[in-house]
């Protein structure tokens, strides 16, 4: 990984920001566990310094976070939506703590619902049909049904912010199925 993971625990938020902003769109190396460690430490720094982060820093942190998630996926592949789910959960947590803000894409609840719904592995109709027999399904289908639940969770936490979103009724359709999913 060429030093990208070195000394993650010693980096303050500004150093994380600089490191991940510097990532280009080119190829990167690293194991999934290394990228997970990078995402965890960056997230921890954001959560630790939450009250002290300025609007300009939020803009830079949003870009740095997007770069980090994109590089992780370029390096390791989607890892069963690992990078998407990490992104959705950070956004959801920030929105719960601070509410929507105009100055950063990390604070747009619409992105959370849209990205979660766009990643659904099947239609609601297919999921409803498979859910009733999930114990007899092939593992890949079980995993897909479980992924639906995982994608719904960060959106569910933002329900008060999303009831007027254009895709809210689509989310509600999925939510009605959630109790029947593995």
N, C-alpha and C positions, 0 to 999 in steps of 0.2 A: 504494500500500500504506500510505499514511499514516504513513510513518516507521518501520514495523515492521522494515524491512530496513536502515535507516540504522545505520551504525557497528557492524555485527555483529562485526567483528574486534576491536573495543575492549571488548566486553562480557565481563565475567568470568562465571563460572557462575551466581552469584547474580543478576546482571543479566539473563542469559538466562532464568533461572527466573521472575523477576518479569515479564519481557516476555511470556512465553508463558502464564503463569498468568492474565494479565490478558485474554487473548483470550476473548471470549464465544462464543456459538453463532451469532451473526449473520453476515451476509455479510462477506467480506474480499476484497480485490483483490490482484493480483500475478501476475507471470508464473511459470511453472513453475521457471525458472532461479533466480528470486529465492527461492522457497520451498526449492529444493534447497540454495542457499547458506545459508539459515537453518538447515536441518536439519544440514548439514555442520558449521557453526560450533558449534551447540549440542552435537552429538555429540563434536566435538573437545574442547570444554571439559570434558565429562563424562569423556572418556578421559584428559585431562591431569590432572584433579583426583581421579581415581578413589580413591586411598587416603585422601584427606582428607574425603570426603563422609560426613556423619553419617546416621543412620537417618532423622531428620526431613527432611533435605535429599533423601534418596532418594525419600521419599513425595512431596515437592513436585516433584522432577524428573520423576517418573513422570507426574504430572498435567500438568505443563508440556509434556512430550514428547507426551502424548496430545492436548493442545490444539493444539500445533504441527502434528501430523500431520493432525488433523481440519480445521484451518483451511486447510492446504495443499490438501487434497482438496476442500473447499468452494470454494476459489478456482479451482482448475485442473482439477478432475475427477480420476479415479483415475490418469491418466497410465500406463496399462498396468501397474497394480499398483505403481507407483513408491513410493507412501507406505507401502503394506503391506510391501513388501520392505525398505524402510529400517527400518521398525519391527521386523520380524523379525530383521534382521541386528544391530541394536543390542542387542536382547534376547539373542540368541544369543551375541554377543561378551561381554556383561556376565556371562551365566551361565557361560561358559567361564572367564572371569577370576576370578569371585567365588563361583560356585556359587549354588544356590537360597537364597533368604532369605525369611523370613516377613514382612518389613516392606515389601514393595513389589511391585506388579504387574509391574515390570520384571524381576523375578527369579523368575517363574513359568514353568518350562519347558513346562507344560501349555498355556499360552496360545500358545506358538510352534507347537506341533504342531497344535493345534486351528484356529488362524487359517490356517495353511498348507493344511491339508487342506480346510477350508471354502472356500478360494479356488480349488481345482482347477477348471479350465475344462471338464472332461468327466469321465466315469467311467473307471475303469481299463480296462474292457473296450473302450470307444471308443478310448482311447489306444493300447491294444495293437493294435487293428485298423489304426489309422492309422499307427502307428510303422513298420510294415513297408514302407510306401510313401511315407514322408514326403517324398522328393525330388519326387514327382509331385503333391503336394497344393497347394491354393491357399495363398497366403501367410498368410491368417488361421488356417488349420489348422496350418501350420508354427509360427506364432507361439504358438498355444495349446499345442502339444507342447513348445516351448522353455520356455514359462512353467511347465510342470509341473516341469521340471528346476530352474528358478530357485527355485521354492517349496520343493523338497525340500532344497536346500543348507543353509539355516540349521538345519533340523531335524536333518539328518545330523550336524552338529557337536555336537549335544546327545544323541546316541544313548545314552551311558551314563546320562544322567539320565532318559531316557524309556522305557526297556525295560519298565517296569511300568505305563505309561500305558494307559488303556482303548483308545486309538486306535492303539497301536503296531502292531498287526497290519495295520491299514489303511495305515499308512506303509510297512510292509514290502512290501505288495502294490505300492505305487507304486515303491518302491525297486527291485524286481525289473524293472520296466519301464525304469528310468532309462538303462540302457546302450544301449537301442534308440532312444532319443529324440534328436532333432537338438540 
